[in-house]
Amino acid sequence: MEFVWQSGEGIAFEADCPVCADSGPHRPVLVIPGAGPGQTDWTIVQCPSCESRFSTDRRGADYTPEAHPDGPLLEFYLEQNAGIRPMLEPLGWAEAGPGRRMLEIGGGFGFASDFVQVSLGWTAKGYDPSGLAALGRSYLGLDIVLDYWTEETPLAEPFDVAYASEVIEHIPEPSGFLASVRRAVGETGVAVLTTPNGAALNPNTTPGILAPIATPGLHLTLFSAMGLERALRSTGFRHVRVEERGDTLHALASNAELPAKRQLDSQLYRNYLCQRADTPGLAPVLLSGLRYRLFKELVNAGESAAALTQFVLIADDIRRRFGLDVSRSAALRPLKDYGDAQEWLRHYPAHLAGLLYYRAILANNLEADPVAAVRYTAAAILAGRGLRLALQNAGMDDGETERLSAHAIILNLVATACAGGDTAPLLAAVERGNPATGLLIPAEARRSLRRFLRRDLRAMGHPDMLWRVGMTNIVGDEVTLLAAPLCQDFVVDKIGAWEAIATASDAAAVLDTFRAIWCMPGADTAPASIRHARKLILIRLVQLGAFQEADDLFDGWDSPDLADDEPVATALAIVAEARQR
Ligand SMILES: [Zn+2]
């Protein structure tokens, strides 16, 4: 998918803004060539009044299963892509209790409905004509009517909550949709909406985030926070609250006072995942997705033992379903590339990148096994790359995997340094790599790699490793360099500079090495490393018989405590003896 940003000077689109009805002129901000229906160019314009973005093609898609005979990438959705936690965040204020009723509009599989029923004791009713909704009805046993919710849909009594997550951006006429939501909640109920934040549609947003926001052909209106608030108020809601949550807008609207803001209770969410995963007879792909999300939550909550237990269950399942052994880092191997998403998902679980990344965190933090962390992160990044390449071929992408890969490359380098390996070749390759190819890591993450690496090494109590970063400039292909630890005969590379000192053939070569080390960026912030380098240099000079140079250097450094180290003391004794002769 190619994003062609417009200077805002193109031909104005003659129509009223679907959000605020302003007549414009609405100038193009983005064109995605050939991505619209029938390979037409998909053009997005911006309203000068409410700053919402909207497509010039207002036809909208048909969401009935007849229009999608191939069905969705179900494994991708259930195992990884369905953001269950983000879906539930806007319901964080909701209290448990019987008798409460929620309407879920366009909920697809229906995870939010399932959550309020399982964890809050509410009853939920869904309206969604899609194939995904039919699957949710059967897999989760939900009450979903396979039809659109409209202003004409019969309503016996208003609902306590009408919830529509990532729906309104699909609707050709949002005002009619909002009126139907307003009707559903009556005078006391609360409307809960989420939708992509139109402000995130800009050239600084990474492709993994941008592609799902733009979604040509399906996303017709990308509201600004201001636009969504205005639209809700003009629908007749007296109380409206719109929050920008990064790339997403959360909106609550009601005629009654709005509930106080409250985050989703993480324990409640974990309990939901546990309860659901324990349901007998769940479809394997659904079970696998629930367990992965639980595993991730447990790692993030620091519940490491419980997390490892979940990982064992997931690894067993992956061995059975895919014949792939992820239970031990030593068993990991480079993955095969499959250009087609369906094909990729036949060979690997959709959550493989995330699973391996969170497992690497446990290896690093809990098991203090940096070599395992190197291997798990390497496999995670390569899995994420493979999945994203396949998705990109289908005009899709995955922001979560993009984000995980950027974090995983930092952890990979930190763990490599902690294992005594040389971070420089991979670091140099990733810093100079192309964001659109190779490991598919965004430009901003590549630029800030060194900064985060320093911060992490410092935080982990490894200040002496800071300066190892960037000691050599061997540039290679980032994919090959990253895959190296997954090849069977992998051994940790020796630190280049230490090797250079140990193998220098004369005193001049030793001194050159030391000058190069001292000039490295960050050397002044790494006293322990400099101390270690001095020790090696003294020893090497003495081995080469360069006693005068060794003596001069030691005097010049003015750090007599260096002699507390036994090998240094021995070297200095040899120097002293030589001078007496
Ligand atoms: Zn507008």
Residues whose N, C-alpha, C, O or C-beta is under 5 A from the ligand:
A	BS01	ZN	C17 V19 C20 A21 D22 C47 S49 C50 E51
